[in-house]
Amino acid sequence: MSEIKTTEEIEQVVEQGVHNYSSEEQWVKPEDLLLQERLEWFKDQKLGLMMHWGPYSQLGVVESWALSDKDEEWSRDGIDWNIDAEELKRQYFGLNKTFNPLRFQPELWADLAAENGFKYLNFTTKHHDGFCMWDTHTTDYRITSPDCPFHSHKYADICKQLFDAFRAKGLAISAYFSKADWHTPYYWAPGMERGSFTARGPSYDPKQYPHLWEQFVQFTHAQIMELMTKYGRIDMLWLDAGWVNDYRDQNIRLGEVVEKAREIQPWLLSADRTVGGPYENVITPEQTLPERPLNVPWESCITMGTSFSFRYEDKYKTVRQLIHLLVEIVAKGGNLALNVGPQPDGRLSTTAISRIKGMGDWLKVYGEAIYGTRICEPFSADNCHFTRKGDTVYAFYLYKDEKEAVKEELYLPIQKSFSQIDLVGGQDHLQYSQAENGIIVRLPVNEYSEQAPIAHVFRIR
């Protein structure tokens, strides 16, 4: 999650990618028929709202990562006060004592998402720093602890309030949970051989201290089961910190707790990120798109601005850029989990709200070509992208910016047989002619304008 300073750099990162993600070959189809059904449901949703929010939001710095000495080169370049690493960690871990988002209005967030085409919420219940945004009984490092000023507020159990509000609007719930925990002494244990130097993994070798590691495993299982038993229906458990996995030295017996959770919530999907195997039901590219369509369930988590957490005076992608991202992702068979970092006072920024509403305005007209669709050859070619729904094919002709010329005739590289082409949100029965390896569609006169639209969307049947 390195710093990104300009729109051009944002586009470059999204195009080229900055993070690894599991391959199709590592994906394992669930044997359970209900889970297979739920994966088809997930593939229908297309657009989720992701939120990284916690005490770190007060400073406008990257979530958690500044705590890791091994990651200091990139994670602390936004840290502009002159203190040593140990004092930095003490101050970071003390942010819970000032986190007081008194303007938090979960119903407004849920209304905004539901009215503008978002179908599920992916919320950070706990990031790597270990701060819990729910009323856990496993640690005092939580939003409802007496040393957090927000603990007496009627909305203090933030996860409960958000999950209830979004479900009430018909949206599904994906619970982000970090398998690492840099606050608990069961993971970063003091006085171990690594001293005060911190890295992503535990401060000790789990093989040499199996009893301590087992305490961490039980701690993690207890937290997951709290979320799975006390917070209503959860549709997906979205697990971050892929270095904590059952195939390396950090075996937390994930399958054991997921199967236990499925005894209560049999529909529960699991996204064990970057690990592969039976508990990574959904592959999750981060800040990137696959170069080609994936034939397995996948979801790209991409930031609206430059950062997952709230950043003061952040640079946000335009509505046009966001819709173009969504279209390309959907054409390649995926979902977009669009991340918005709430402000420390509990509100969303006015810019983020305007982008969400702008996307909603577009989706209200063209959503039929997005939701519930599947991949369709030739998928993506230059500025054209394709989806299908049953026997209907949708073609998107994207315009890079509003200054791009709108031509009377548009070339679509599609070779399927059909009898009718309509303009979604516009005129039916457009004129067209065959061309080499595609068709040429004539736009109605009223579609020529000085400002190019975000896209022209065609219904082909």
C-alpha positions as CSV (number, residue, x, y, z in Angstrom):
1,M,0.0,0.0,0.0
2,S,2.7,2.5,-1.0
3,E,2.0,6.2,-1.3
4,I,0.5,7.5,-4.6
5,K,0.6,11.1,-5.3
6,T,-1.0,11.8,-8.7
7,T,-3.9,10.8,-10.9
8,E,-1.4,9.5,-13.4
9,E,0.2,7.3,-10.8
10,I,-3.2,6.1,-9.6
11,E,-4.0,4.9,-13.1
12,Q,-0.6,3.3,-13.5
13,V,-1.0,1.4,-10.3
14,V,-4.4,0.2,-11.2
15,E,-3.2,-0.9,-14.6
16,Q,0.0,-2.6,-13.5
17,G,-0.8,-3.8,-10.1
18,V,1.2,-3.6,-6.9
19,H,0.2,-6.7,-5.0
20,N,0.3,-10.4,-5.5
21,Y,-2.9,-12.5,-5.6
22,S,-3.7,-16.1,-5.9
23,S,-3.9,-17.7,-9.3
24,E,-6.9,-19.5,-10.8
25,E,-4.9,-22.8,-10.3
26,Q,-4.9,-22.3,-6.5
27,W,-8.7,-21.9,-6.4
28,V,-10.6,-24.9,-5.1
29,K,-14.3,-25.3,-5.9
30,P,-16.3,-25.9,-2.7
31,E,-18.0,-29.3,-2.5
32,D,-20.9,-27.9,-0.6
33,L,-23.8,-27.1,-2.9
34,L,-24.9,-24.1,-0.8
35,L,-21.5,-22.5,-1.0
36,Q,-21.5,-23.0,-4.8
37,E,-24.9,-21.2,-4.9
38,R,-23.5,-18.4,-2.7
39,L,-20.5,-18.0,-5.1
40,E,-22.9,-17.5,-8.0
41,W,-24.8,-15.0,-5.9
42,F,-21.6,-13.2,-5.1
43,K,-20.7,-13.0,-8.8
44,D,-24.0,-11.3,-9.4
45,Q,-23.3,-8.4,-7.0
46,K,-20.5,-6.6,-8.8
47,L,-20.1,-3.6,-6.5
48,G,-19.3,-3.5,-2.8
49,L,-18.3,-0.7,-0.4
50,M,-15.1,-1.3,1.5
51,M,-14.1,0.7,4.5
52,H,-10.9,0.9,6.5
53,W,-11.6,2.9,9.6
54,G,-10.1,3.0,13.1
55,P,-8.0,5.2,15.5
56,Y,-5.3,5.6,12.8
57,S,-7.8,7.7,10.8
58,Q,-7.2,10.6,13.2
59,L,-3.7,11.1,11.8
60,G,-4.4,10.5,8.2
61,V,-1.6,7.9,8.0
62,V,-1.6,4.4,6.6
63,E,-3.4,1.9,8.7
64,S,-1.2,-0.3,11.0
65,W,1.9,-0.6,8.8
66,A,3.9,2.1,10.5
67,L,4.1,-0.2,13.5
68,S,6.3,-2.7,11.6
69,D,10.0,-1.7,11.7
70,K,10.7,-4.0,8.8
71,D,8.2,-2.0,6.7
72,E,9.4,1.5,7.9
73,E,10.9,2.5,4.5
74,W,7.5,2.9,2.9
75,S,5.0,2.9,5.8
76,R,6.6,5.8,7.7
77,D,7.2,8.2,4.9
78,G,4.0,10.1,5.9
79,I,5.1,10.2,9.6
80,D,6.4,13.7,10.0
81,W,7.1,14.0,13.7
82,N,10.6,13.4,15.0
83,I,10.5,10.5,17.4
84,D,12.2,7.1,17.6
85,A,10.5,3.9,16.6
86,E,9.5,2.8,20.1
87,E,7.9,6.1,20.9
88,L,6.0,6.0,17.5
89,K,4.6,2.6,18.4
90,R,3.5,3.9,21.9
91,Q,1.8,6.9,20.4
92,Y,0.1,4.8,17.7
93,F,-1.2,2.3,20.2
94,G,-2.4,5.2,22.3
95,L,-4.7,6.5,19.6
96,N,-7.6,4.6,21.0
97,K,-7.7,7.1,23.9
98,T,-8.6,9.9,21.5
99,F,-10.8,8.2,18.9
100,N,-14.2,9.7,19.3
101,P,-16.2,9.7,16.1
102,L,-19.2,11.5,17.5
103,R,-20.7,12.3,14.0
104,F,-20.9,8.6,13.0
105,Q,-24.3,8.0,11.3
106,P,-24.5,4.4,10.2
107,E,-28.0,4.8,8.7
108,L,-26.7,7.6,6.4
109,W,-23.9,5.4,5.1
110,A,-26.3,2.5,4.5
111,D,-28.8,4.8,2.7
112,L,-26.0,6.2,0.5
113,A,-24.7,2.8,-0.5
114,A,-28.1,1.3,-1.1
115,E,-29.4,4.2,-3.2
116,N,-26.3,4.3,-5.4
117,G,-25.9,0.7,-6.5
118,F,-23.7,-0.8,-3.9
119,K,-24.7,-4.4,-3.0
120,Y,-22.6,-5.3,0.0
121,L,-20.4,-3.8,2.8
122,N,-16.8,-5.0,3.4
123,F,-15.8,-3.5,6.8
124,T,-12.6,-3.7,8.7
125,T,-13.6,-5.3,12.0
126,K,-9.9,-5.4,13.0
127,H,-6.7,-4.4,11.1
128,H,-3.2,-5.7,11.8
129,D,-2.9,-3.2,14.7
130,G,-5.3,-5.3,16.7
131,F,-7.9,-2.5,17.5
132,C,-11.3,-4.1,17.5
133,M,-14.3,-2.1,16.1
134,W,-16.7,-4.4,17.9
135,D,-17.5,-5.2,21.6
136,T,-15.1,-8.0,21.9
137,H,-14.4,-9.7,25.3
138,T,-11.0,-10.9,24.2
139,T,-9.1,-7.7,24.7
140,D,-9.4,-4.2,26.1
141,Y,-8.0,-2.8,22.9
142,R,-11.5,-2.1,21.5
143,I,-14.0,0.6,20.6
144,T,-16.1,-0.2,23.7
145,S,-13.3,-0.1,26.2
146,P,-13.6,2.5,29.0
147,D,-10.4,4.1,27.9
148,C,-11.9,4.9,24.4
149,P,-14.0,8.1,24.7
150,F,-16.6,6.7,22.2
151,H,-17.4,3.7,24.5
152,S,-20.4,5.4,26.1
153,H,-22.0,6.5,22.8
154,K,-25.2,4.8,21.6
155,Y,-23.4,3.7,18.5
156,A,-20.3,2.5,20.3
157,D,-20.4,-1.1,19.0
158,I,-19.5,0.2,15.5
159,C,-19.7,-3.2,13.8
160,K,-23.1,-4.0,15.2
161,Q,-24.5,-0.6,14.1
162,L,-23.0,-0.8,10.6
163,F,-24.0,-4.4,10.0
164,D,-27.5,-3.9,11.2
165,A,-28.0,-0.7,9.2
166,F,-26.6,-2.1,5.9
167,R,-28.6,-5.4,6.3
168,A,-31.8,-3.3,6.9
169,K,-31.2,-1.8,3.4
170,G,-30.9,-5.2,1.9
171,L,-27.1,-5.2,1.6
172,A,-24.9,-8.2,2.4
173,I,-22.0,-8.1,4.9
174,S,-18.4,-9.0,4.3
175,A,-16.4,-8.9,7.5
176,Y,-12.7,-7.9,7.0
177,F,-10.6,-9.5,9.8
178,S,-6.8,-9.5,10.0
179,K,-5.3,-12.9,11.1
180,A,-2.3,-11.0,12.4
181,D,-2.6,-9.0,15.6
182,W,0.3,-6.6,16.5
183,H,-1.2,-5.6,19.8
184,T,-1.8,-8.9,21.6
185,P,1.2,-10.3,23.6
186,Y,0.4,-13.7,22.1
187,Y,1.7,-12.5,18.7
188,W,4.1,-9.6,19.4
189,A,5.3,-11.0,22.7
190,P,7.6,-8.8,24.7
191,G,11.0,-10.0,25.8
192,M,11.5,-12.5,23.0
193,E,14.6,-13.1,20.9
194,R,13.8,-10.5,18.3
195,G,13.8,-7.8,21.0
196,S,11.9,-4.6,20.1
197,F,12.3,-5.0,16.3
198,T,8.9,-5.6,14.8
199,A,8.0,-7.3,11.5
200,R,4.8,-8.7,10.1
201,G,5.1,-12.0,11.8
202,P,5.2,-13.0,15.5
203,S,8.1,-11.9,17.7
204,Y,9.0,-15.5,18.3
205,D,9.2,-18.9,16.5
206,P,5.9,-20.6,17.0
207,K,7.7,-24.0,16.8
208,Q,9.8,-23.1,19.8
209,Y,7.0,-21.7,21.8
210,P,4.0,-23.9,20.9
211,H,2.1,-23.0,24.1
212,L,2.3,-19.3,23.4
213,W,1.3,-19.8,19.8
214,E,-1.7,-21.9,20.9
215,Q,-2.8,-19.0,23.0
216,F,-2.8,-16.9,19.9
217,V,-4.7,-19.5,17.9
218,Q,-7.4,-19.6,20.6
219,F,-7.5,-15.8,20.9
220,T,-8.0,-15.6,17.1
221,H,-10.7,-18.3,17.0
222,A,-12.6,-16.6,19.9
223,Q,-12.6,-13.2,18.1
224,I,-13.8,-14.8,14.8
225,M,-16.6,-16.7,16.6
226,E,-17.7,-13.6,18.4
227,L,-18.3,-11.9,15.0
228,M,-19.9,-15.1,13.6
229,T,-22.3,-15.6,16.6
230,K,-23.2,-12.1,17.9
231,Y,-23.5,-9.9,14.8
232,G,-26.2,-11.4,12.7
233,R,-25.9,-12.8,9.3
234,I,-22.4,-12.6,7.8
235,D,-22.1,-13.4,4.1
236,M,-18.3,-13.5,3.9
237,L,-15.3,-13.7,6.2
238,W,-12.6,-11.7,4.4
239,L,-9.3,-12.6,5.9
240,D,-6.2,-10.5,5.5
241,A,-2.6,-11.1,6.5
242,G,-1.8,-13.9,4.2
243,W,1.5,-14.6,5.8
244,V,-0.5,-16.1,8.7
245,N,-1.5,-19.4,7.1
246,D,-1.7,-23.1,7.7
247,Y,1.0,-24.0,5.2
248,R,3.8,-22.1,6.8
249,D,5.0,-21.7,10.4
250,Q,1.9,-19.7,11.4
251,N,-0.8,-22.3,11.4
252,I,-3.9,-21.0,13.1
253,R,-6.0,-24.0,12.0
254,L,-8.3,-21.7,10.0
255,G,-10.4,-24.5,8.6
256,E,-11.3,-25.5,12.1
257,V,-12.8,-22.2,13.0
258,V,-14.4,-21.6,9.5
259,E,-16.2,-24.9,9.7
260,K,-17.3,-24.2,13.2
261,A,-18.7,-20.9,12.0
262,R,-20.5,-22.6,9.2
263,E,-22.4,-24.8,11.7
264,I,-24.1,-21.5,12.6
265,Q,-23.9,-19.7,9.2
266,P,-23.8,-22.5,6.6
267,W,-23.8,-19.9,3.8
268,L,-20.6,-18.3,4.9
269,L,-18.0,-17.6,2.2
270,S,-14.4,-17.4,3.2
271,A,-11.7,-15.3,1.5
272,D,-8.4,-16.4,2.9
273,R,-6.4,-13.9,0.8
274,T,-3.3,-14.9,-1.1
275,V,-3.3,-18.4,0.5
276,G,-5.2,-20.5,-2.0
277,G,-6.9,-23.7,-1.1
278,P,-10.4,-24.6,0.1
279,Y,-10.8,-21.4,2.3
280,E,-10.0,-18.9,-0.4
281,N,-13.4,-19.1,-2.0
282,V,-12.9,-15.6,-3.6
283,I,-9.6,-14.3,-5.0
284,T,-8.9,-10.7,-4.1
285,P,-6.5,-8.6,-6.2
286,E,-5.6,-5.4,-4.4
287,Q,-5.2,-2.1,-6.2
288,T,-5.0,-4.0,-9.5
289,L,-6.9,-5.7,-12.2
290,P,-6.1,-9.1,-13.8
291,E,-4.8,-8.7,-17.4
292,R,-7.4,-11.2,-18.6
293,P,-10.7,-12.6,-17.4
294,L,-10.6,-15.0,-14.5
295,N,-13.0,-18.0,-14.5
296,V,-13.2,-18.1,-10.7
297,P,-15.0,-15.8,-8.3
298,W,-12.8,-12.7,-7.7
299,E,-13.0,-9.2,-6.3
300,S,-10.6,-6.3,-6.7
301,C,-10.3,-4.0,-3.7
302,I,-9.4,-0.6,-5.0
303,T,-9.2,2.8,-3.3
304,M,-11.4,5.7,-4.3
305,G,-8.5,8.0,-3.4
306,T,-4.8,7.1,-2.9
307,S,-5.1,5.4,0.5
308,F,-7.2,2.7,2.2
309,S,-7.4,4.8,5.3
310,F,-8.6,8.4,5.5
311,R,-6.1,10.9,4.3
312,Y,-6.4,14.7,4.6
313,E,-6.8,16.4,1.2
314,D,-6.6,13.1,-0.6
315,K,-6.8,12.9,-4.4
316,Y,-9.9,11.1,-5.5
317,K,-10.5,9.3,-8.8
318,T,-13.2,10.9,-10.9
319,V,-16.6,9.3,-11.5
320,R,-15.5,8.5,-15.0
321,Q,-12.4,6.7,-13.8
322,L,-14.4,4.8,-11.2
323,I,-17.1,3.7,-13.7
324,H,-14.4,2.7,-16.2
325,L,-12.7,0.5,-13.5
326,L,-16.0,-1.1,-12.6
327,V,-16.8,-1.8,-16.3
328,E,-13.4,-3.4,-17.0
329,I,-13.6,-5.5,-13.8
330,V,-17.1,-6.8,-14.6
331,A,-16.0,-7.5,-18.2
332,K,-13.3,-9.7,-16.7
333,G,-15.7,-11.5,-14.4
334,G,-15.0,-9.8,-11.1
335,N,-16.5,-7.5,-8.5
336,L,-15.2,-4.1,-7.4
337,A,-14.9,-3.5,-3.7
338,L,-14.5,0.3,-3.8
339,N,-12.7,1.5,-0.6
340,V,-13.7,4.7,1.1
341,G,-11.9,5.8,4.3
342,P,-14.3,7.5,6.7
343,Q,-13.1,10.6,8.5
344,P,-12.1,10.5,12.1
345,D,-15.2,12.4,13.2
346,G,-17.5,9.6,11.8
347,R,-18.5,11.2,8.5
348,L,-17.6,10.5,4.9
349,S,-15.9,13.3,3.0
350,T,-18.1,15.4,0.7
351,T,-15.9,14.4,-2.2
352,A,-16.4,10.7,-1.5
353,I,-20.2,11.2,-1.2
354,S,-20.3,13.1,-4.5
355,R,-18.3,10.2,-6.2
356,I,-20.7,7.6,-4.8
357,K,-23.7,9.6,-6.0
358,G,-22.2,10.1,-9.4
359,M,-21.7,6.4,-9.7
360,G,-25.2,5.8,-8.6
361,D,-26.6,8.2,-11.2
362,W,-24.8,6.2,-13.9
363,L,-25.8,2.8,-12.5
364,K,-29.5,3.8,-12.4
365,V,-29.4,4.1,-16.2
366,Y,-26.9,1.4,-17.1
367,G,-27.0,-1.1,-14.3
368,E,-28.7,-3.8,-16.4
369,A,-25.4,-4.2,-18.2
370,I,-23.5,-4.6,-14.9
371,Y,-25.4,-6.5,-12.3
372,G,-26.0,-10.3,-12.7
373,T,-23.8,-10.5,-15.9
374,R,-21.1,-12.9,-16.8
375,I,-18.0,-12.7,-19.1
376,C,-18.5,-12.6,-22.8
377,E,-15.9,-12.8,-25.6
378,P,-14.0,-10.7,-26.7
379,F,-14.2,-9.4,-23.1
380,S,-12.0,-6.3,-23.3
381,A,-10.5,-4.8,-26.5
382,D,-9.1,-1.3,-26.3
383,N,-11.9,1.0,-25.1
384,C,-14.6,-1.7,-25.7
385,H,-15.8,-4.1,-23.0
386,F,-18.5,-6.8,-23.1
387,T,-20.8,-8.6,-20.7
388,R,-23.7,-10.9,-21.2
389,K,-26.9,-11.9,-19.4
390,G,-28.6,-14.9,-20.9
391,D,-28.8,-14.4,-24.7
392,T,-28.3,-10.6,-24.4
393,V,-24.9,-9.1,-24.9
394,Y,-23.9,-5.7,-23.6
395,A,-21.1,-3.6,-25.2
396,F,-19.5,-0.7,-23.5
397,Y,-17.7,1.9,-25.6
398,L,-15.7,4.0,-23.1
399,Y,-14.5,7.6,-23.5
400,K,-11.3,8.5,-21.8
401,D,-12.4,12.1,-21.1
402,E,-15.1,14.5,-21.9
403,K,-13.1,16.1,-24.6
404,E,-12.8,13.0,-26.7
405,A,-14.7,13.3,-30.0
406,V,-18.0,11.4,-30.3
407,K,-18.1,9.8,-33.7
408,E,-21.3,9.2,-35.7
409,E,-20.3,5.6,-36.2
410,L,-18.6,3.3,-33.6
411,Y,-16.8,0.1,-34.3
412,L,-17.5,-2.8,-31.9
413,P,-15.3,-5.9,-32.2
414,I,-18.0,-8.5,-31.8
415,Q,-18.8,-11.4,-34.1
416,K,-21.9,-12.9,-32.6
417,S,-25.1,-13.3,-34.5
418,F,-27.9,-11.0,-33.5
419,S,-31.0,-9.2,-34.8
420,Q,-31.2,-5.9,-32.8
421,I,-29.0,-3.3,-31.2
422,D,-30.4,-0.8,-28.7
423,L,-28.7,2.1,-26.9
424,V,-29.2,1.4,-23.2
425,G,-30.9,4.5,-21.8
426,G,-31.6,5.7,-25.3
427,Q,-33.0,4.7,-28.7
428,D,-33.8,1.2,-29.7
429,H,-33.2,-0.4,-33.1
430,L,-30.0,1.4,-34.1
431,Q,-28.6,1.2,-37.6
432,Y,-25.6,-1.0,-38.0
433,S,-23.5,-2.7,-40.6
434,Q,-21.1,-5.6,-40.7
435,A,-17.3,-4.9,-40.7
436,E,-14.2,-6.9,-40.6
437,N,-14.2,-8.8,-37.3
438,G,-17.0,-6.7,-35.9
439,I,-19.8,-4.3,-36.6
440,I,-20.2,-0.5,-37.1
441,V,-23.1,1.1,-35.2
442,R,-24.6,4.4,-36.1
443,L,-25.4,6.7,-33.1
444,P,-28.6,8.7,-33.1
445,V,-28.2,12.4,-33.8
446,N,-29.0,13.4,-30.3
447,E,-25.9,11.4,-29.0
448,Y,-23.5,13.8,-30.6
449,S,-22.4,16.3,-28.0
450,E,-19.6,18.6,-27.2
451,Q,-18.8,16.5,-24.1
452,A,-18.3,12.8,-24.4
453,P,-20.3,10.7,-22.0
454,I,-18.6,8.2,-19.6
455,A,-19.6,5.5,-22.0
456,H,-22.1,4.5,-24.7
457,V,-23.7,1.2,-23.7
458,F,-25.3,-1.1,-26.3
459,R,-27.8,-3.9,-25.8
460,I,-27.3,-6.6,-28.5
461,R,-29.8,-9.4,-29.0
